[in-house]
Amino acid sequence: MKKPSKSKSTGSAPKSRIVRVAPPAPPKVGFVSLGCPKALVDSERIITRLRAEGYALSAEYKGADVVVVNTCGFLDSAKQESLDAIGEAMAENGRVIVTGCFGVEKERIFEAHPGVLAVTGPHQYEQVVEAVHGAVPPLHDPFMDLVPPEGLHLTPRHYAYLKISEGCNNRCSFCIIPSLRGDLVSRPAGDVMREAERLVAAGVKELLVISQDTSAYGLDLKYAESPWKGAPLKARFLDLTRALGSLGAWVRLHYVYPYPHVDDVIPLMGDGAVLPYLDIPFQHASPAVLKAMRRPGNQDKVLARIGRWRDSCPDLAIRSTFIVGFPGETDADFEILLDFVREARLNRVGCFKYEPVAGAKANDLPGAVPEEVKEERWHRFMAAQQEVSREVLATRVGREIDVIVDEVDEEGAMGRSVWDAPEIDGSVFLNGDSDCAPGDIVRARVVHADEYDLWAER
């Protein structure tokens, strides 16, 4: 190369070398999310905010500059799981921020793990982000660090949880959620719908509606209207459900307390606007136990109501949870529960052995049930429900059903029917069928069933 002239007569200066400096690596945050889907949504909101500020996510402890552990504090066993997760993060990384429901017991967390950097409570998004800033400042470039408009999610791309409210106004004796998350605080209906629209536009095929008490939605707002698509939309369970059903995605309703107005939503399921699926935590069937739980309930009325729902929507699937071994539960109370399960023929059921929770009113009730009795009742309950589930699923054999595909490998595909929520209900196996992708909704004929799952062919 010819050396440039230094003569002033040319009127040119020596050429300068352009040195490209690599941008600094973004700080990395590890995230551990425990507990229920409501906590998962909290985690998604936090990581969306952090990602928008330029943070990267680390899948490994050792690659993270700081680790956030979103805890569960509903049961003592969940608290211990949270403490174990915090301990693991401390051992593997050493720079840990704790948030979530268990965060309200800050002293206990610091006592067990004095080295944690900060502890915040449930849905305290700003405080968590501030704690991350304190541990490792952000490197933000709004032109480079792009976040999709629907935010970041921890679920597969084709389904997402849609939280419509926080907190709960009920005071069940076994539950401390109101003391952790406060009373009911509903989101404006327009805000919920705009989030749902962004999710569907991003490719989400199934919206899982969650809150602590979904059917109480809007009560605190006095069902106030907010704008959506140029028209007012009331913050009312029925109105919101109808609006969600207009988006063209599967809509699945979780944590629906059985208030009378729930009846109004069943025709939407019968018409196909939303999935024929209700997640209703009945908890028990014995009037005496329900009274001790501070929950309303009348076995005969509930059974009659379920019958009316099925008359209106024959394909309706009902999922529920129950507690055995609640303080004061007698053999007669448990037999009432077994009779209810056999007669109600619920599609999906979960059962928990009663566990005392610090701060719950149920701890003061007399008649503690021995652990061995709880265990025996749990096994009897699950055996009874398995028989019901086996009989119900057998009626699906020979039918053509819609299946949303969750996973595909060389052996075939695995998905779910309209009657199954992800991770908690059953699956539909399409053995040998690899000609589909996660998120596809395919039509298949059921060829086999057991007590939990279906097998189908296209």
RAZIBEL-V115844 format. One record per residue. N is the residue number from 1. RES is the residue in one small letter. OMEGA is omega in whole degrees, -180 to 180 (NA if undefined). Layout:
# RAZIBEL-V115844
n->N res->RES omega->OMEGA
n->N res->RES omega->OMEGA
This chain:
# RAZIBEL-V115844
n->1 res->m omega->-179
n->2 res->k omega->180
n->3 res->k omega->-177
n->4 res->p omega->-180
n->5 res->s omega->177
n->6 res->k omega->-177
n->7 res->s omega->179
n->8 res->k omega->-176
n->9 res->s omega->-180
n->10 res->t omega->-179
n->11 res->g omega->-179
n->12 res->s omega->178
n->13 res->a omega->177
n->14 res->p omega->179
n->15 res->k omega->179
n->16 res->s omega->178
n->17 res->r omega->176
n->18 res->i omega->180
n->19 res->v omega->180
n->20 res->r omega->-180
n->21 res->v omega->179
n->22 res->a omega->179
n->23 res->p omega->179
n->24 res->p omega->179
n->25 res->a omega->179
n->26 res->p omega->175
n->27 res->p omega->-176
n->28 res->k omega->180
n->29 res->v omega->171
n->30 res->g omega->-177
n->31 res->f omega->175
n->32 res->v omega->-177
n->33 res->s omega->-180
n->34 res->l omega->171
n->35 res->g omega->-169
n->36 res->c omega->178
n->37 res->p omega->178
n->38 res->k omega->176
n->39 res->a omega->178
n->40 res->l omega->177
n->41 res->v omega->176
n->42 res->d omega->179
n->43 res->s omega->180
n->44 res->e omega->179
n->45 res->r omega->-179
n->46 res->i omega->-178
n->47 res->i omega->175
n->48 res->t omega->179
n->49 res->r omega->-179
n->50 res->l omega->179
n->51 res->r omega->178
n->52 res->a omega->180
n->53 res->e omega->175
n->54 res->g omega->178
n->55 res->y omega->172
n->56 res->a omega->178
n->57 res->l omega->179
n->58 res->s omega->179
n->59 res->a omega->-178
n->60 res->e omega->179
n->61 res->y omega->-172
n->62 res->k omega->-180
n->63 res->g omega->-175
n->64 res->a omega->173
n->65 res->d omega->176
n->66 res->v omega->180
n->67 res->v omega->175
n->68 res->v omega->177
n->69 res->v omega->177
n->70 res->n omega->-168
n->71 res->t omega->170
n->72 res->c omega->-180
n->73 res->g omega->-174
n->74 res->f omega->180
n->75 res->l omega->177
n->76 res->d omega->179
n->77 res->s omega->177
n->78 res->a omega->177
n->79 res->k omega->179
n->80 res->q omega->176
n->81 res->e omega->179
n->82 res->s omega->178
n->83 res->l omega->178
n->84 res->d omega->180
n->85 res->a omega->177
n->86 res->i omega->179
n->87 res->g omega->178
n->88 res->e omega->179
n->89 res->a omega->178
n->90 res->m omega->-179
n->91 res->a omega->-175
n->92 res->e omega->-176
n->93 res->n omega->177
n->94 res->g omega->179
n->95 res->r omega->-168
n->96 res->v omega->173
n->97 res->i omega->-177
n->98 res->v omega->176
n->99 res->t omega->177
n->100 res->g omega->-172
n->101 res->c omega->-180
n->102 res->f omega->180
n->103 res->g omega->178
n->104 res->v omega->177
n->105 res->e omega->-174
n->106 res->k omega->-176
n->107 res->e omega->-179
n->108 res->r omega->180
n->109 res->i omega->180
n->110 res->f omega->179
n->111 res->e omega->-179
n->112 res->a omega->-176
n->113 res->h omega->-174
n->114 res->p omega->-177
n->115 res->g omega->-179
n->116 res->v omega->-174
n->117 res->l omega->-178
n->118 res->a omega->177
n->119 res->v omega->176
n->120 res->t omega->-178
n->121 res->g omega->-177
n->122 res->p omega->-178
n->123 res->h omega->173
n->124 res->q omega->-172
n->125 res->y omega->-177
n->126 res->e omega->-179
n->127 res->q omega->178
n->128 res->v omega->-179
n->129 res->v omega->178
n->130 res->e omega->179
n->131 res->a omega->177
n->132 res->v omega->177
n->133 res->h omega->-179
n->134 res->g omega->-178
n->135 res->a omega->-180
n->136 res->v omega->-177
n->137 res->p omega->-179
n->138 res->p omega->169
n->139 res->l omega->-170
n->140 res->h omega->172
n->141 res->d omega->-174
n->142 res->p omega->179
n->143 res->f omega->-177
n->144 res->m omega->-174
n->145 res->d omega->-174
n->146 res->l omega->177
n->147 res->v omega->180
n->148 res->p omega->-175
n->149 res->p omega->179
n->150 res->e omega->-179
n->151 res->g omega->178
n->152 res->l omega->-175
n->153 res->h omega->179
n->154 res->l omega->177
n->155 res->t omega->172
n->156 res->p omega->-172
n->157 res->r omega->-171
n->158 res->h omega->171
n->159 res->y omega->-177
n->160 res->a omega->175
n->161 res->y omega->-179
n->162 res->l omega->-178
n->163 res->k omega->-175
n->164 res->i omega->178
n->165 res->s omega->174
n->166 res->e omega->171
n->167 res->g omega->-174
n->168 res->c omega->177
n->169 res->n omega->180
n->170 res->n omega->-179
n->171 res->r omega->178
n->172 res->c omega->-172
n->173 res->s omega->-178
n->174 res->f omega->-169
n->175 res->c omega->178
n->176 res->i omega->-178
n->177 res->i omega->180
n->178 res->p omega->178
n->179 res->s omega->178
n->180 res->l omega->-172
n->181 res->r omega->177
n->182 res->g omega->178
n->183 res->d omega->-177
n->184 res->l omega->173
n->185 res->v omega->-176
n->186 res->s omega->174
n->187 res->r omega->174
n->188 res->p omega->-176
n->189 res->a omega->179
n->190 res->g omega->178
n->191 res->d omega->179
n->192 res->v omega->-176
n->193 res->m omega->178
n->194 res->r omega->175
n->195 res->e omega->179
n->196 res->a omega->179
n->197 res->e omega->179
n->198 res->r omega->180
n->199 res->l omega->-179
n->200 res->v omega->178
n->201 res->a omega->-180
n->202 res->a omega->177
n->203 res->g omega->178
n->204 res->v omega->-178
n->205 res->k omega->-176
n->206 res->e omega->177
n->207 res->l omega->180
n->208 res->l omega->-175
n->209 res->v omega->-178
n->210 res->i omega->171
n->211 res->s omega->175
n->212 res->q omega->-179
n->213 res->d omega->-171
n->214 res->t omega->-176
n->215 res->s omega->173
n->216 res->a omega->-176
n->217 res->y omega->174
n->218 res->g omega->-178
n->219 res->l omega->-179
n->220 res->d omega->178
n->221 res->l omega->-174
n->222 res->k omega->176
n->223 res->y omega->-177
n->224 res->a omega->178
n->225 res->e omega->172
n->226 res->s omega->-174
n->227 res->p omega->172
n->228 res->w omega->-178
n->229 res->k omega->175
n->230 res->g omega->-180
n->231 res->a omega->179
n->232 res->p omega->177
n->233 res->l omega->-179
n->234 res->k omega->175
n->235 res->a omega->-178
n->236 res->r omega->-176
n->237 res->f omega->-178
n->238 res->l omega->-178
n->239 res->d omega->180
n->240 res->l omega->180
n->241 res->t omega->179
n->242 res->r omega->180
n->243 res->a omega->178
n->244 res->l omega->-180
n->245 res->g omega->-179
n->246 res->s omega->-173
n->247 res->l omega->177
n->248 res->g omega->177
n->249 res->a omega->171
n->250 res->w omega->177
n->251 res->v omega->-177
n->252 res->r omega->-174
n->253 res->l omega->180
n->254 res->h omega->172
n->255 res->y omega->-178
n->256 res->v omega->176
n->257 res->y omega->-168
n->258 res->p omega->174
n->259 res->y omega->-178
n->260 res->p omega->-176
n->261 res->h omega->174
n->262 res->v omega->178
n->263 res->d omega->-175
n->264 res->d omega->-178
n->265 res->v omega->-175
n->266 res->i omega->178
n->267 res->p omega->176
n->268 res->l omega->177
n->269 res->m omega->178
n->270 res->g omega->-180
n->271 res->d omega->179
n->272 res->g omega->180
n->273 res->a omega->175
n->274 res->v omega->-176
n->275 res->l omega->177
n->276 res->p omega->-171
n->277 res->y omega->176
n->278 res->l omega->175
n->279 res->d omega->-176
n->280 res->i omega->180
n->281 res->p omega->-179
n->282 res->f omega->176
n->283 res->q omega->177
n->284 res->h omega->178
n->285 res->a omega->180
n->286 res->s omega->178
n->287 res->p omega->-179
n->288 res->a omega->-180
n->289 res->v omega->179
n->290 res->l omega->177
n->291 res->k omega->178
n->292 res->a omega->177
n->293 res->m omega->-174
n->294 res->r omega->177
n->295 res->r omega->177
n->296 res->p omega->177
n->297 res->g omega->175
n->298 res->n omega->-172
n->299 res->q omega->-177
n->300 res->d omega->179
n->301 res->k omega->179
n->302 res->v omega->179
n->303 res->l omega->178
n->304 res->a omega->-180
n->305 res->r omega->177
n->306 res->i omega->178
n->307 res->g omega->178
n->308 res->r omega->178
n->309 res->w omega->-178
n->310 res->r omega->173
n->311 res->d omega->-179
n->312 res->s omega->-178
n->313 res->c omega->-175
n->314 res->p omega->-178
n->315 res->d omega->-176
n->316 res->l omega->173
n->317 res->a omega->179
n->318 res->i omega->173
n->319 res->r omega->179
n->320 res->s omega->174
n->321 res->t omega->-179
n->322 res->f omega->178
n->323 res->i omega->173
n->324 res->v omega->179
n->325 res->g omega->177
n->326 res->f omega->-179
n->327 res->p omega->180
n->328 res->g omega->180
n->329 res->e omega->-180
n->330 res->t omega->175
n->331 res->d omega->180
n->332 res->a omega->177
n->333 res->d omega->-179
n->334 res->f omega->178
n->335 res->e omega->175
n->336 res->i omega->178
n->337 res->l omega->179
n->338 res->l omega->179
n->339 res->d omega->-180
n->340 res->f omega->-179
n->341 res->v omega->-179
n->342 res->r omega->-177
n->343 res->e omega->-178
n->344 res->a omega->179
n->345 res->r omega->178
n->346 res->l omega->-174
n->347 res->n omega->-178
n->348 res->r omega->-176
n->349 res->v omega->170
n->350 res->g omega->-177
n->351 res->c omega->179
n->352 res->f omega->170
n->353 res->k omega->-176
n->354 res->y omega->180
n->355 res->e omega->179
n->356 res->p omega->179
n->357 res->v omega->-179
n->358 res->a omega->180
n->359 res->g omega->-179
n->360 res->a omega->-180
n->361 res->k omega->-178
n->362 res->a omega->180
n->363 res->n omega->-178
n->364 res->d omega->-177
n->365 res->l omega->177
n->366 res->p omega->174
n->367 res->g omega->178
n->368 res->a omega->-178
n->369 res->v omega->179
n->370 res->p omega->-177
n->371 res->e omega->-179
n->372 res->e omega->177
n->373 res->v omega->176
n->374 res->k omega->-178
n->375 res->e omega->-179
n->376 res->e omega->179
n->377 res->r omega->179
n->378 res->w omega->-180
n->379 res->h omega->179
n->380 res->r omega->179
n->381 res->f omega->-177
n->382 res->m omega->178
n->383 res->a omega->179
n->384 res->a omega->-179
n->385 res->q omega->178
n->386 res->q omega->179
n->387 res->e omega->177
n->388 res->v omega->-178
n->389 res->s omega->179
n->390 res->r omega->-179
n->391 res->e omega->-179
n->392 res->v omega->-178
n->393 res->l omega->178
n->394 res->a omega->179
n->395 res->t omega->179
n->396 res->r omega->-177
n->397 res->v omega->-179
n->398 res->g omega->-179
n->399 res->r omega->170
n->400 res->e omega->-176
n->401 res->i omega->172
n->402 res->d omega->180
n->403 res->v omega->173
n->404 res->i omega->-173
n->405 res->v omega->178
n->406 res->d omega->-177
n->407 res->e omega->176
n->408 res->v omega->172
n->409 res->d omega->-176
n->410 res->e omega->-179
n->411 res->e omega->-180
n->412 res->g omega->-176
n->413 res->a omega->174
n->414 res->m omega->-179
n->415 res->g omega->-178
n->416 res->r omega->174
n->417 res->s omega->176
n->418 res->v omega->-177
n->419 res->w omega->-174
n->420 res->d omega->174
n->421 res->a omega->-179
n->422 res->p omega->172
n->423 res->e omega->-179
n->424 res->i omega->-179
n->425 res->d omega->-176
n->426 res->g omega->-179
n->427 res->s omega->171
n->428 res->v omega->-178
n->429 res->f omega->176
n->430 res->l omega->-175
n->431 res->n omega->179
n->432 res->g omega->-177
n->433 res->d omega->179
n->434 res->s omega->-177
n->435 res->d omega->178
n->436 res->c omega->-177
n->437 res->a omega->177
n->438 res->p omega->-178
n->439 res->g omega->176
n->440 res->d omega->172
n->441 res->i omega->-173
n->442 res->v omega->178
n->443 res->r omega->-178
n->444 res->a omega->179
n->445 res->r omega->-178
n->446 res->v omega->-178
n->447 res->v omega->-179
n->448 res->h omega->178
n->449 res->a omega->168
n->450 res->d omega->-175
n->451 res->e omega->-178
n->452 res->y omega->-167
n->453 res->d omega->177
n->454 res->l omega->171
n->455 res->w omega->-175
n->456 res->a omega->180
n->457 res->e omega->176
n->458 res->r omega->NA
